[in-house]
């Protein structure tokens, strides 16, 4: 019971980090990294490691399906923000070329 409560609190914290990351779309890139690092820290894995290891190893390190879903949410949110930032940069470059 206590373990379930602890895990639920962790997942709520990660969901809050994902929400903050998503709101930063196209804005402060360093803030995104800081929020992502917080989320990964809650999961017990360094962000730098999470983004370079293979999926099977990461899943084994996370251990539970709930943590795996939270990690997927973190990666997805980071990806959306990185994509929006890149599109903004391309738009700026394109506007300067025409």
Secondary structure, 3 states (H helix, E strand, C coil): CHHHHHHHHHHHHHHHHHHHHHHCCCCCHHHHHHHHHHHHHHHCCCHHHHCCCCHHHHHHHHCCHHHHHHHHHHHHHHHHHHHHHHHHHHHHHHHHHC
